[in-house]
Amino acid sequence: MDRQTYIHGIKQGIPVGLGYLVVSFTIGIAARKASLTAAQATVMSFTNLTSAGQFASFALIASGAPYLEMVISQAVINLRYCLMSCALSQKLDSRLAFRHRFFLAFGVTDEIFGLSIAQRGKLNPWYTYGVMTVAVPGWTLGTLAGVLSTGVLPQTFLNAMNMALYGMFIAVFMPAAREDKKLLPVIFLSMALSTLVQVLPWFDFISSGMKIILLTLVISLAAALIMPVPEEGEGETP
C-alpha cells in the first residue's frame, strides 16, 4: 500500500464525495417513487455508480420491464465507461496486477476518471482508491438520505441540487485546463457540440447515452489528430 498516494487521493476526492452526497439525494427520491426500499436503493447505488443508469432503471422497474430489457438498457447507457476504462488503462503500468485493474474498473465514474486521468505519468492505483474511499460512500449515503427524506424537501431545492453535479464536473477538469492550454479548445468544442446535438431535432432518434459515446469518439479523434500528445521521452536527446 502506498500510504502517501492513498491519502493524497482521499484529499482530492473529498469535493467529489461531498458533491455526490448532495446530488445522489435525487437518486434516493426517485428510488422511493419506484417503490424501492431504503436497503434496495442503497445497495443499488453502492454497486452501480451511475446516475443515468440508475434513473433509467427506476423507470424500467416501475413499468415492470423484464430483466433482459434492463440489462440491454444499462449496457447501452453506460457504454461510455468502457471508453473511459480503455483510456485509463493506458496510464497503468503494464505489470499492474489484475486485482488492481478489477477494482479500478468498478470505480470508473465521470469525476473519478477525470481526477485519475489528469495525474502526471503512470497512474498509481492507490490514488484512485483514495478518491473512491470518499466518493463511493458519498454517493451511497446520499441515496440513503434521499430515500429517507422523501416528501420532506421542496422540489425547488432538489432541482437546485441536480445542478451541483455539473458544477463538480467542471471543477474536476478546469485545473488541468489551466496547466495545459491545449485542453481549453477541446472543452469548449465539447460543450458546443453537446449543446447542438441536444437541441437540434435531427439527433432526436439517438439515445442520450449513444450521443455521449459518439461525441466522445469524434472529439477525441479530432483532438488526437490535430494536437497529438507526444510519447514520454519523445524529443529528448539520448
C-alpha angles and dihedrals in degrees: 000000000000098000097184094050091045092054090047089055091050092052093049091044096055094086089049092049092049091047091050090049090058099038097047089061087086090050089059093048092050089048091054091050088053088056096250118150122237091256093050093048092047094051090047092054092047093052100033111047098187128101095199092049093048095047090050092049092052091057091048093047092049091050093049094242118179121258093250091058090050092051094049094046092050092048092053097042094047098039091108089071088066088060091048091049091051091051092046092050089063090064094052125094109257089230094056111129120253093242090063092049089049095054093041089055090054091057099048107128128146093263099038089048091050093054094043097047091049092063114109118247122348116358116247105215091218089067091059090043088056092052090047091050091070101023099055096048089045091056093043098046092044089056091050091049090049092053092049094046096050110143094012104085121062118248093240089060091050092050090052091051090056089065091059090076092061092046091050092049091052090049090056095057104033096075089055090047091054090055096044112037091192088074095061097073089045091052094048091045089052091051093048096047092044090054093048094048090049096046105037113085092218090080098047092105090065118083119239092247093051091048089058092049094049093046091048092053095045097045094042092050092048092048092047092052097043100036108020117189111236118238118254108278094015112144093017118129114240 
